[in-house]
Amino acid sequence: MSIISAYNEAWEKGDVAALAEIIHDDCVFNPHVGGITMSKSDILGFAGGDGAPRSENERILFENDEVGVAHSIVHFSNDSASEAVMSFMKFKDGKIILMETGATPLSDDYKLVGQE
């Protein structure tokens, strides 16, 4: 199983123990909001909480032994607009050591260019 697939599956199940095996101890996560940087323990705390985001339409756009790029639609429990999220991951020793995201907020009236 790919690293990204294993991460997505563990996140969906809220399996913090499995995530701990997938995320490198020195992992740095730079999310697209708030100008913050998160560590492995921050990620695990977020994943194991009641308000953890849920995603759908997960796609792995590229993955090899060094990096991965994924896209999904993410829904948040704080009533904010869902987002289309692009994730870049760097791997070390078969684990995620760096993750950065970029996102586009979606709303109920959002339409792709060219759609009526």
N, C-alpha and C positions, 0 to 999 in steps of 0.2 A: 504494500500500500504506500502511496506517496505520502510525503510529510504533510502536505497541505490537506489531503484527504483525511489523514489521521487526526490532524488538528480540528478540522471541521466536524468530524464525527464526535470527537471528545467534547468539543464546545457545545454541540447540539444536545448531547446527553447530560451536560453539566458535570462531566467526569473529571474532576480536578486532579485526581491521581494520574489519569492518563495524560492530561495536559502537562503535568509536572515532568513527565517522561519525554515529552515532545519539545518542550521549551528549554533552551540552554540556560544554565545557571547565571550566565552573564548577559542574558537577553536584555535588549533595549527596545522599547516600543514607543514610537513617536506617533501618536494619533493625530488625526486631522483637526482636532478641536482643542482649544484651551492653551496651546503652547506648552504643554506638559510633556514630560518623559516618564514612562512607566517601566518598572523592573519586573522580573519574573513574579515576585510575590504580589505585586500590584495586579498583574494580569490574572493570577490565580484567584485572588480575592474578588476581583470583578466577575470572573467566570462563575464562581461558586455562590454569588449573591442572588437574592431574589429578583433583582432588576436587571439581570444580564440580558443584553440584546439578543435577538433571534434573527436568523437570516434565512433567505430563500434564494432560489435560482443561483446557487453557488456554481461558479465555473472556474476551472483552473486554466488560465490562458497560456501559461508557460511554467515548466518546472524541470530543473535538472539537479545535480548534486550540490550546486552552489547557490542558486537563487530560485525564487518562484514568484509568479504574478497571478493574482486571483481577483475575481469580481463577484459581488453578490448584492442583493437588496437586503438592507438591515433595518429591522424594526426595533424601536427603543421603548422601554416601559414608562418613560417620563412624558409621554404624550407629544414628543417632538415629531416633526415630519420624518417619515422613513427616508433612508438615504441609499443611493447607489454608491457602493464603496469599492474602490480599487485598492488592493493591498499588495505591497512589495515586501518580500521576505528574503533574508539572507540566511544561509544554513552553515553550521559548523558542527562537525562530528555527528551529522545526521539529525541535528536539532535546529530549531529556529533561534538564531542569535540576534537578529534585527528584524523589526517589522515597522513599516510606515504605511499610513493610509491617506488616501485622498477621497473626498466624497462630494456628491451632488445631492442636495436636499430634494426630495420628491413630495408632491402634494396631491390631493385628490383630483385637482384639475390640471395636473401636469400632462403635457402632450409632447411626444417626440416631434421634431421638426418634420413637416410634411404630412402629419396625421391630422385629420379633421375630427 
